[in-house]
Structure formats: structure tokens, C-alpha cells
Amino acid sequence: MPKPLLQVENLSKSYGKQLVLDKVSFLVDEGKKIALIGRNGAGKSTLLKIILGEIDADLGSTNFFDYTKLGVIKQNEVLPGDIDPL
């Protein structure tokens, strides 16, 4: 049986009157592949920022399990191999 890696429960987030996330819940198990797909403004980046701890949700929680390892490469980030030597 696969181990759970990330649990998200009832996440909600608003920017002013704009509700971006409304009670989002899901579980990511070991060995699963997931994708976030949605139109602009649907809350994809907001969800990832909450999971990464960059911003707070208005309600709900995220839980990484003790054995979970997370790596992130941000869009447009300069990687060591991309730096030109002087």
C-alpha cells in the first residue's frame, strides 16, 4: 500500500472579494503523478504557494509526512549550470 506524502484539507483563500480556493482537499500518495491544470486566475499558483509555506491560507491545512521530501525549481530560476563563467 502506498504511503501518503502530502495531505491538503479544506484550503480556502481569497484576495479581497475574489475567492480563489474554496475548500480544496486532496491526498498525494507515494508513486503518484499529479498535474495542476486550469485557466489563468484559477488558483494554481496560490495553491502551490500555500503548500510551500510562502503564503497562508485563510482556512484549512497542509500536512507533509515525516518521510516526505520536496524539491522545487521555480520558473525562470537560474540553475548553476546556466551561469556563464567569467
ABEGO torsion letter per residue (X at the ends): XBBBABBBBGBBBBBEABBABBGBBBBBBBGBBBBBBEBBGAGAAAAAAAAAGABBBABEBBBBBAABBBBBBBBGBBBAAABBBX
